[in-house]
Amino acid sequence: MRAVQIRLATTADAKAISEIYNEQVTESTRTLDLVPRTVAEQETWIDARSGGLAVLVAENNDGAVVGFASLSFYRDRPGYNTSVEDSVYVAPGNQGQGIGAALLAELIDTATRRGFHAIFARIVGPQPASVTLHERHDFELVGVERQVARKFGRWHDVAIMQRLL
């Protein structure tokens, strides 16, 4: 496992986070966003998750952000306020080194400390590394939404995994 420091993100991390995220927007189906985010949009996104939610970053020994994870509300209706959705992204060239696992473990601890009851992962298929990561953190597959997303001219299924906290 590569040594990283996990901490809460600040708006000063927006540029690094947007670089990691935008590569996924343009090159993969790990996110269903279709348009890259500007640094200003990323700052707003970070601010919107401050307080009860969270954005975490993983920094390497050189202080570079090599991954990030976030909690977002699962749905916008008040009855869902005790449930959150996680997102975990690791910079290219840093995957497979335990960074995603460290981020997800800290994200689960953060969600637990903040009083959430359930955490969900929505994984665009097929993403076996994401499924395995979540299984190793005691998430269970609770359903698959068939062909609910369209990106790169193809339909995509979305697996839903859940862990009760």
C-alpha distance (Angstrom), angle and dihedral (degrees) to the residues before:
residue distance angle dihedral
M1 . . .
R2 3.76 . .
A3 3.81 115.2 .
V4 3.78 112.0 -111.1
Q5 3.77 136.1 160.9
I6 3.82 115.4 -130.3
R7 3.80 117.0 -152.0
L8 3.79 141.3 152.6
A9 3.78 112.3 -80.2
T10 3.78 123.1 -119.0
T11 3.78 129.2 -162.5
A12 3.82 86.3 -97.6
D13 3.84 85.5 72.2
A14 3.80 93.1 56.3
K15 3.80 95.8 99.6
A16 3.82 94.1 50.8
I17 3.81 92.4 43.9
S18 3.80 92.3 48.8
E19 3.81 91.1 50.7
I20 3.81 91.4 53.6
Y21 3.79 93.2 42.8
N22 3.79 97.7 43.4
E23 3.80 91.6 54.5
Q24 3.82 86.9 58.4
V25 3.81 91.3 46.8
T26 3.80 93.5 54.4
E27 3.81 101.3 32.7
S28 3.81 109.4 31.4
T29 3.77 148.4 27.6
R30 3.82 93.1 -120.5
T31 3.79 84.9 108.5
L32 3.76 127.4 29.2
D33 3.79 93.2 -144.9
L34 3.78 109.9 119.2
V35 3.80 101.3 -166.7
P36 3.82 124.1 58.1
R37 3.80 117.2 -118.2
T38 3.77 124.3 -115.8
V39 3.79 118.5 -130.1
A40 3.82 88.8 -107.8
E41 3.82 90.8 53.2
Q42 3.79 89.7 48.5
E43 3.83 90.2 51.5
T44 3.82 89.7 52.8
W45 3.81 90.0 47.9
I46 3.82 91.0 52.5
D47 3.81 91.8 47.3
A48 3.81 91.1 50.5
R49 3.81 89.4 57.7
S50 3.80 97.0 47.5
G51 3.77 118.0 106.1
G52 3.80 112.4 27.9
L53 3.80 96.1 8.5
A54 3.80 124.8 50.6
V55 3.78 148.3 -143.3
L56 3.79 115.3 -159.3
V57 3.78 128.7 -169.0
A58 3.79 131.2 -158.3
E59 3.80 114.5 -141.2
N60 3.78 124.2 -165.8
N61 3.82 123.8 -139.4
D62 3.81 89.6 -84.4
G63 3.82 91.9 56.6
A64 3.81 93.9 -109.2
V65 3.81 117.7 141.6
V66 3.82 106.1 -118.6
G67 3.79 99.1 171.1
F68 3.77 145.6 -2.6
A69 3.78 139.8 -156.7
S70 3.77 133.0 -165.9
L71 3.77 145.3 -168.2
S72 3.80 118.1 -139.2
F73 3.77 129.2 175.2
Y74 3.80 110.4 -89.7
R75 3.81 93.8 -136.7
D76 3.80 134.3 -3.2
R77 3.83 97.8 -121.3
P78 3.85 113.6 102.2
G79 3.81 93.2 -123.3
Y80 3.82 89.0 66.7
N81 3.84 94.8 54.0
T82 3.81 92.9 111.1
S83 3.83 92.2 58.0
V84 3.79 126.9 76.7
E85 3.78 137.6 -176.6
D86 3.77 122.6 -134.5
S87 3.79 130.4 -143.3
V88 3.80 124.6 -170.4
Y89 3.81 125.4 -174.5
V90 3.80 129.2 175.8
A91 3.78 123.4 -165.2
P92 3.82 117.5 -108.1
G93 3.79 111.0 -91.1
N94 3.80 91.3 29.6
Q95 3.80 100.1 70.8
G96 3.79 120.8 113.8
Q97 3.81 93.0 31.7
G98 3.81 99.5 101.1
I99 3.80 95.4 -98.2
G100 3.80 93.8 118.9
A101 3.81 90.1 48.1
A102 3.80 91.7 51.0
L103 3.80 91.3 48.5
L104 3.80 93.9 47.5
A105 3.82 92.6 47.3
E106 3.81 91.1 52.5
L107 3.80 91.2 43.9
I108 3.82 90.6 54.1
D109 3.82 90.2 49.0
T110 3.81 90.0 48.8
A111 3.81 92.4 49.9
T112 3.80 90.5 48.6
R113 3.82 93.4 49.1
R114 3.80 90.1 48.8
G115 3.79 91.9 55.7
F116 3.79 102.4 -108.8
H117 3.80 117.3 152.2
A118 3.81 104.4 -158.7
I119 3.77 134.4 25.8
F120 3.79 122.8 -162.2
A121 3.79 134.5 -164.5
R122 3.78 120.6 -157.5
I123 3.81 107.5 -159.5
V124 3.79 121.9 -171.7
G125 3.79 107.9 -136.8
P126 2.81 135.9 -78.1
Q127 3.80 100.5 26.4
P128 3.83 103.8 129.7
A129 3.82 93.7 172.2
S130 3.81 91.1 56.6
V131 3.79 92.2 46.7
T132 3.82 91.2 49.5
L133 3.81 91.9 46.8
H134 3.79 90.9 54.4
E135 3.81 94.1 43.0
R136 3.82 88.8 54.9
H137 3.80 87.7 56.2
D138 3.82 93.5 52.2
F139 3.80 98.7 -98.3
E140 3.79 116.3 147.3
L141 3.78 128.8 -152.1
V142 3.81 106.8 -109.6
G143 3.79 99.9 171.6
V144 3.77 151.0 -25.9
E145 3.77 123.5 -126.3
R146 3.80 106.2 -148.2
Q147 3.81 120.2 -134.2
V148 3.81 94.1 -22.2
A149 3.79 95.8 139.7
R150 3.77 134.8 54.8
K151 3.80 124.2 -159.6
F152 3.80 133.7 147.4
G153 3.80 89.7 11.9
R154 3.81 94.1 -61.4
W155 3.80 137.0 101.2
H156 3.80 116.8 -117.5
D157 3.79 134.8 -160.0
V158 3.79 119.6 -137.9
A159 3.79 120.6 -145.0
I160 3.79 116.8 -149.9
M161 3.77 117.7 -148.7
Q162 3.80 125.1 -177.0
R163 3.78 140.3 -167.2
L164 3.78 124.7 -172.2
L165 3.78 111.3 -139.8
